[in-house]
Amino acid sequence: MTTEETSCEAPELSAEQLKEEMLKAYPSKTAKKRGKQMVVNDPDAIPEVGANSRTVPGLITQRGCTYAGCRGVVIGPIHDILHITHGPIGCGYYSWLTRRNMVKTVNEGDTNYLQYAMSTDMMEEQIVFGGEKKLKQAIQEAYDIFKPKAISIYATCPVGLIGDDVHAVAKEMKETLGINVFAFSCEGYRGVSQSAGHHIANNGVFKHIVGLDDTPQTHPYTINVLGEYNIGGDAWEIDTLLRKCGIHVVSTLSGDVNYEQIKNAHTAHLNTIMCHRSINYMAEMMEKKYGIPWIKVNFIGADQSAKSLRKIGAFFESKELQDRIEEVIAQEMAALKPVRDRVTARCKGKKAALFVGGSRAHHYQDLFKDIGMEVISAGYEFAHRDDYEGRSVLPNIKVDADSRNIEELTVEEDPQRFRSDFVEKKKRLESEGFTFSDYHGMMAEMKKNTLVIDDISHHEIEKLIKLWKPDIIGSGIKDKFVIEKMGIPCKQLHSYDYGGPYAVFTGAANFYEEVDRMLHTKVWSFVVPPWQKEGNGTEKPYYAPRKEKRDKENTAWKKTAEVPEEV
Ligand code: CFM
């Protein structure tokens, strides 16, 4: 063991032993199921992970519902569509702006409805006699007040249970009002997590918005950034960087984006995917219908951002663009270097664990790697096997009853708008070794004998903290305070609390500094986790050296300040 705050013991238990410890508390059936969702990683022979299955009732999960994935995550951030939740008021209230998908309106006449939480406020009367009438009234009322370009309707659990036909209402109101009105059957229970809602939202955006405006692009290098939601301003940083390089973003789905941009998204040269889990459907459908190829990028982490820019540059095959990209990378890396070096010197060798959503548990590993930190355990809340093991496993994924619940759109080539020239180019580049339509997943990048845990429960997080002692955990909102009460800093990676942006080079600097501050603040040494309060005294305190140092300092302070002992 090294000294005081920088101490970091090697895990005493192997990944396999830790897994066994976690499973011990469960009844045998639960242990069997959870066991499949915890695997010891080997990047050279990636094991199969049980993913996208139902959470065992009784386990405390971090997951959200299908409605959250549709209304909250994918389509909700489009700021000039009026979003109406059809359901009891709670669903609307609790989905109101907690995710920090930020928006700036710049032009005269731009609208931003994100500050509003619109709901039909269903009551017993509608549950008993049906809610379609009230939904129609709500749409009319919202239209009269706001005159929006488009209105979207989201069905919540009770709506599905009583059988209101939200699509028929949307169709009728579309005709009556003469604006685009469309609905989503995204009842909370429709899938095993919010992941189902992503798919439903992708289908709806593709069906009802993409392709409505054919204005061609005049810029030579145009892309869409898919699966980037501008949390804490990330999309703005990405956009600024791309602009510096000379690349034009047609639309970002769906961070700080408006309805018009999405209507025109199908005119871009290339789709780039940030969050594969939430948006891969859109990229696939756009390729089928319009011939637009897609590549996976990652703008989280300095090294990954550079790699992503170079890949986009290579796609456009322009020496001028590639030179400019190299110049920008050199500038950004030089500006970042002092912070990166300083933080690396202080954080190198520290251990992190990441349990977030469906993409960040992978992407943020790169930020930790940038500063010499090691990720010992990671997992998604709701991602699928391809996000862990890579898209090569797609043909082997069993389609279960829960997945069959979600509509797969039949998409065909658009006779007028399909770009066969794009397809030719893709083929040629592929023959030269360029890879498209690929995502190799989280596990290929994680070290051997790290522990991958899907849909981690609170019990398992507690075991992980107690037995493997990570120095920091990156996680979501639900578990943040549970983790911090155990004396471990938790970087909240869903809405970033009040932090961010963390994307690209500029964001990386913010992240490094914050991690440094979080790891080195003394506040954690004041927290005593439950097992140290209740233990029989034989357990070795995890941060004993920190505690000793703190006690010494406290005594010194008390002496100078002459505070009576009992205070
Ligand atoms: Fe994609 Fe997201 Fe995420 Fe996600 Fe999410 Fe999110 Fe997330 Mo919270 S779309 S999967 S459903 S990157 S809201 S912006 S942070 S759980 S890892």
Boltz pocket constraint, residues with backbone or C-beta under 6 A from the ligand:
constraints:
  - pocket:
      binder: B
      contacts: [[A, 69], [A, 73], [A, 99], [A, 194], [A, 227], [A, 229], [A, 231], [A, 275], [A, 276], [A, 277], [A, 278], [A, 356], [A, 357], [A, 358], [A, 359], [A, 360], [A, 361], [A, 476], [A, 493], [A, 494], [A, 495]]
      max_distance: 6.0
